[in-house]
Amino acid sequence: MDREKNDQGANARHRFAGTLIVLLMLTLLLFTVSCQRDNWEPFISQKGGFQVSVPVRFEQRSRILQTPIGDSPLSVFVAGESDATAFYVGYSDLPGLDNSETGWLRNLKNGREQALKSRGGKLIYERKIEIRGNPGLEFSAEIQVEGQTAHWKARCYIVGQRLYQVFGIAVQGKGAISEVERFINSFRLTG
């Protein structure tokens, strides 16, 4: 009888210890996830006229964008880990841009197609969108990044003569698509 009570007591202690370990692991996981979520900070570009939230610092780059309507300076902001998740915002003023619906849609789709071809990509979906009444295109694709499959989600907007490109890339099995979604959804015009 005493032996049965000892065995039952030992089993109860093992179950309690196992439950406690699971609870501690879940607490640690939730704490880690909440810490990762809390380090997002707003980034504001006065010159670019936009705001976006990002979990890491942006690096600003500039280059000349060659387009069928002429060359234009491109301001680019890049952040993230190259082997997991990356975040990107770019804008360029394109004088002479065709703002008719067929014109802007054709321009955005052509740009998307060129990018997909250069990355061996496959379009998953696309849809027309807008921001403050300005037209845009959202799309999602599977692309190749340094031999690895990645999810690419992008939103491009035509605001007057300015093109905004906002996208995130999450390498399959390494990056979090939820972070890409959060980044893209945080984009706002400030001007």
C-alpha positions as CSV (number, residue, x, y, z in Angstrom):
1,M,0.0,0.0,0.0
2,D,2.8,2.4,0.9
3,R,4.6,1.5,-2.3
4,E,1.5,2.3,-4.3
5,K,1.2,5.7,-2.6
6,N,4.9,6.4,-3.3
7,D,4.4,5.5,-7.0
8,Q,1.3,7.6,-7.2
9,G,3.1,10.5,-5.5
10,A,6.1,10.1,-7.9
11,N,3.8,10.0,-10.9
12,A,2.0,13.2,-9.7
13,R,5.3,15.0,-9.2
14,H,6.5,13.9,-12.7
15,R,3.2,15.2,-14.3
16,F,3.5,18.4,-12.3
17,A,7.2,18.9,-13.4
18,G,6.3,18.1,-17.0
19,T,3.4,20.6,-16.9
20,L,5.6,23.2,-15.3
21,I,8.3,22.8,-18.0
22,V,5.7,23.1,-20.7
23,L,4.3,26.3,-19.1
24,L,7.8,27.7,-18.7
25,M,8.6,27.0,-22.3
26,L,5.4,28.6,-23.5
27,T,6.0,31.6,-21.3
28,L,9.5,32.0,-22.7
29,L,8.2,31.6,-26.2
30,L,5.5,34.2,-25.6
31,F,8.1,36.6,-24.0
32,T,10.5,36.1,-26.9
33,V,7.7,36.8,-29.5
34,S,6.4,39.8,-27.6
35,C,10.0,41.2,-27.3
36,Q,10.4,40.8,-31.0
37,R,7.1,42.6,-31.6
38,D,7.9,45.4,-29.3
39,N,11.2,46.5,-31.0
40,W,9.3,47.8,-34.1
41,E,9.8,51.5,-34.5
42,P,8.4,54.0,-36.9
43,F,10.6,55.3,-39.7
44,I,9.6,58.6,-41.2
45,S,11.1,60.0,-44.4
46,Q,10.2,63.7,-44.6
47,K,11.7,64.0,-48.1
48,G,9.9,60.8,-49.3
49,G,6.6,61.7,-47.7
50,F,6.0,58.4,-46.0
51,Q,6.1,56.5,-42.7
52,V,6.5,52.8,-42.0
53,S,7.3,50.6,-39.0
54,V,10.3,48.4,-39.1
55,P,12.0,46.1,-36.6
56,V,15.6,47.0,-37.6
57,R,17.4,50.1,-38.9
58,F,17.1,51.2,-42.5
59,E,20.1,51.7,-44.6
60,Q,19.5,54.4,-47.2
61,R,20.8,54.0,-50.8
62,S,20.4,56.0,-53.9
63,R,20.8,55.1,-57.6
64,I,19.5,56.1,-61.0
65,L,16.4,54.2,-62.1
66,Q,16.4,53.7,-65.9
67,T,12.8,53.7,-67.3
68,P,11.2,53.9,-70.7
69,I,10.3,57.5,-69.9
70,G,13.8,58.5,-68.9
71,D,16.3,58.2,-66.0
72,S,15.2,59.2,-62.5
73,P,16.8,59.2,-59.1
74,L,15.6,56.4,-56.9
75,S,15.8,56.6,-53.1
76,V,15.9,53.2,-51.4
77,F,15.6,52.2,-47.8
78,V,16.6,48.6,-47.0
79,A,16.6,46.7,-43.7
80,G,16.8,43.2,-42.4
81,E,18.7,40.0,-42.4
82,S,19.7,38.9,-45.8
83,D,19.3,35.2,-44.9
84,A,15.8,35.4,-43.4
85,T,13.7,38.6,-43.8
86,A,14.3,41.8,-45.6
87,F,12.3,45.0,-45.8
88,Y,12.4,47.6,-48.6
89,V,10.8,51.0,-49.4
90,G,11.7,52.9,-52.5
91,Y,10.4,56.0,-54.2
92,S,11.2,57.8,-57.4
93,D,9.7,60.8,-59.2
94,L,8.9,60.0,-62.8
95,P,8.0,63.1,-64.8
96,G,5.8,62.2,-67.8
97,L,4.4,59.1,-66.1
98,D,1.1,58.0,-67.7
99,N,-1.4,58.3,-64.9
100,S,-4.4,56.9,-66.9
101,E,-5.6,53.6,-65.4
102,T,-4.3,51.6,-68.3
103,G,-1.0,53.5,-68.2
104,W,-0.2,53.1,-64.5
105,L,-1.5,49.5,-64.3
106,R,0.6,48.6,-67.4
107,N,3.7,50.3,-65.9
108,L,3.4,48.5,-62.5
109,K,2.7,45.1,-64.1
110,N,5.7,45.5,-66.5
111,G,7.9,46.3,-63.5
112,R,6.6,43.4,-61.6
113,E,7.2,41.0,-64.5
114,Q,10.8,42.2,-65.0
115,A,11.5,41.6,-61.3
116,L,9.9,38.2,-61.3
117,K,12.0,37.2,-64.4
118,S,15.2,38.3,-62.8
119,R,14.5,36.3,-59.6
120,G,13.0,33.2,-61.3
121,G,9.7,34.1,-59.6
122,K,6.2,32.8,-59.9
123,L,3.2,35.1,-59.3
124,I,0.8,33.9,-56.6
125,Y,-1.7,36.7,-56.7
126,E,-2.2,40.3,-57.6
127,R,-4.9,42.9,-57.0
128,K,-5.5,46.6,-57.6
129,I,-5.3,48.7,-54.4
130,E,-5.2,52.4,-53.5
131,I,-3.8,54.7,-50.9
132,R,-5.5,58.0,-50.3
133,G,-7.3,57.7,-53.6
134,N,-4.1,57.0,-55.5
135,P,-3.8,53.8,-57.5
136,G,-1.7,50.8,-56.7
137,L,-1.0,47.2,-57.2
138,E,-0.4,44.5,-54.6
139,F,1.1,41.2,-55.4
140,S,2.6,38.2,-53.9
141,A,5.1,35.9,-55.5
142,E,7.5,33.0,-54.8
143,I,11.1,34.0,-55.8
144,Q,14.6,32.6,-55.5
145,V,17.1,34.4,-53.2
146,E,20.6,33.0,-53.3
147,G,19.3,29.6,-54.2
148,Q,16.6,29.6,-51.6
149,T,12.8,29.9,-52.1
150,A,11.3,33.0,-50.6
151,H,7.9,34.7,-50.2
152,W,7.8,38.2,-51.7
153,K,4.9,40.5,-51.0
154,A,4.8,44.0,-52.5
155,R,2.6,47.1,-52.8
156,C,3.4,49.7,-55.4
157,Y,1.6,53.0,-55.6
158,I,1.5,55.9,-58.1
159,V,1.0,59.2,-56.3
160,G,1.0,62.0,-58.7
161,Q,4.3,61.5,-60.6
162,R,5.9,59.5,-57.8
163,L,6.2,55.8,-57.7
164,Y,6.4,54.1,-54.2
165,Q,7.5,50.5,-53.9
166,V,7.0,48.8,-50.5
167,F,7.9,45.1,-50.1
168,G,9.2,42.4,-47.8
169,I,10.9,39.1,-48.4
170,A,10.8,36.1,-46.1
171,V,13.0,33.1,-46.9
172,Q,11.1,29.9,-46.6
173,G,11.8,28.2,-43.2
174,K,13.8,31.2,-41.9
175,G,11.8,34.4,-42.3
176,A,8.4,35.3,-40.8
177,I,5.8,36.2,-43.4
178,S,3.9,37.8,-40.5
179,E,6.7,40.4,-40.2
180,V,6.5,41.1,-43.9
181,E,2.7,41.6,-43.5
182,R,3.2,43.9,-40.5
183,F,5.8,46.0,-42.4
184,I,3.7,46.3,-45.5
185,N,0.5,47.1,-43.6
186,S,2.3,49.9,-41.7
187,F,3.1,52.0,-44.7
188,R,1.5,55.5,-44.7
189,L,1.8,58.6,-46.8
190,T,2.7,61.7,-44.6
191,G,2.8,64.4,-47.2
